[in-house]
Structures are given as structure tokens and as C-alpha cells.
């Protein structure tokens, strides 16, 4: 493989990794800023009372906490392939939010679908990149054995 192609691939890997960490920071920040009384990234329907009052805020907070736990687990195990599955579930949140809005007859911020699409795809690309890297390292070590 020539040097230019290798540098291009390394550059793409670097961009995917940086993008992943930005999406993690964005997801955690969105969850933290969803706390009542803080400046949220999203518009929450303030006219709701009762059981629906803070459901979306709590979902965002739980997502932030779950993201941190999964990330700590990945760093501990030194295995980030699970991020493919996490990204898949983040993308599924788009449909879940639409369903939630339809069932409860409420308005949901139109930025949620783009947010979950971006964070989900970032996680998937990162997980696939790590998986490919791990496979290529395994093949290299198998050849040298």
C-alpha cells in the first residue's frame, strides 16, 4: 500500500474517532442540560402536567448516564465493538420518539431526529472502524505465526 493511501486511511480513522467522541460529549451534554431549570438544547413541552411532565427529560438523562456507563465498560474491556449496537439503538430512538409523540398527542422538538441520527451513525461508524481494525490486527498476527 502506498504512503498516500495509508495516510488517507489514517486521516479517515482519525476523523471517525474524533467525530465519535464529539457525539458522546453532545449526547451527555444534552442529557445533563435536560435537567429541569437548566438551559436545554431541546424544546420540551412545558404545558404538560402529570405523568408526561418530565418523561422526555428523564429519557435524556438516562441516555446520558447509560452512555457514560457503556463507555466506561468499553474502556475497561478495551473493546468498542458494542458501539455498533448502541448506535443502532440511538437511531431506533427516532421512531420511538415519534411513537411517543403520536400516542400522547404532544409536540416533540424537531431537532430530536437529527440528533439521534447523528449520534447513532457516529457510534456505528466508530464501532465498525474498531471492528475492522481489530480484524486486521488479528489477521496480521495470524500471518506472522
N, C-alpha and C positions, 0 to 999 in steps of 0.2 A: 504494500500500500504506500502510495507516495506521501510525502510530508504534508502537502497542501490538503489532501483529503483527510488525513489524520487530524490536522489542526481544525478543519471544518467540523468533523465529528466531535472533537473535544469541545469546541465552541457551542455546538448544539446541546451537548450534555450539560455544560455549564449553565446555559440559559434555561434549560428544563429544570435544573436543580434550584436555581435562584427563583424561578417562577413558582416552584412548589413551596419554597419557604415563604415567599410573599403571600401566597394563597393561605398558608397556615396562619400567618400573622393576621391577615384580613379576617379569616374565619373566627379566630379567637377574639380579635378586637370587636367584631360585630356582635359576638356573644356578650362580651363584657359591657359594651356600650348599650346593649339592650336592657340592662338593668333599669328598673323604673327610676326616674329622676335624673338619668344621665342623658347626654346628647347622643341619640341613636343614629345609626347610619340609615335605618329604615323608618318608614312611617308606620306606626302601629295605630290601629283603630281605637282612639281614645273614648269613643262613645259606647263601648261595650261595658257591660256590668255582669257580675255574677261569675259563672264558670268560665266564660270566654275572656274575662278581663285581661289576664296576663298570660294566656296559653302560648301565644307566639313568642313572647319574650322569654318564657321558660324554655321553650324548644331551642331557642338560640343560645341560651345559657348552657343547657345540657349539651348541645353540639360543641360548644367551646370546651367544656370540661372533658367530653369524650375524646375530642381531638387531641387534647394535651395528654390524656392517659394513653391513647393509642401511640402517639408519637414517643412518649417515654418508653413504652414497651418495645417499639421498633429500635430505638437507640440502645436499649438494654440487650436485645437479642441480635442487634446488628443485621436486621432483616427488614427491609422496607417493602417487600412484595405485597404485603397486606394492603398497601395504599391503593392498589388496583380496586380491591373490594370497597374500600372506604369511598373512593371516587365514584364508583357505581352507585352506592347508596346516597351520596350527595346529589347526584343527578336525579335519582328517584325522588328526592325531596321536592323537586319541581312539581311533579304530578301530585304528590301528597299535599302540597300547599294549595294547589288548585282544587283538589278534592275537599280539603278542609274549608276553603272559602265557599265552595258551592254548597256543601252540606249545612254550613252555619249561616249562609246568606250574608257574608261580610266581604268587605273590600280588603284586599291584600296588596301591599306595596308592589308595584310593577317591577321593581328592581330585584326582587327575590329570585325570579327565574334566571336572570343573567348572573347573579351572584353564585347560585348553586351550580350553574353550568360551568362557570369559570373555575370555581374551586374543585368541582368534580373532575373536570378534564385535566386540571393541573395535577391532581392526585393520581389519576390513571396514567398520564404520560410519565410521571416520575416513577411509579411502580413498574411500568413496562421497561423503562430505561434501566432500572436497578436489576430487573429480572434478566434482561439481555446481557448486562454487564456480568452478572453472576454466572450465566451460562457460558459466556466467552472465557471467563477465568477458569471455569471447570474444564472446558474443552482444551484450553492451553495446558492445564496441569495434567490432564489425561494423556496428551500427546508427549509430554516430557517424561512420563513414567515408563 
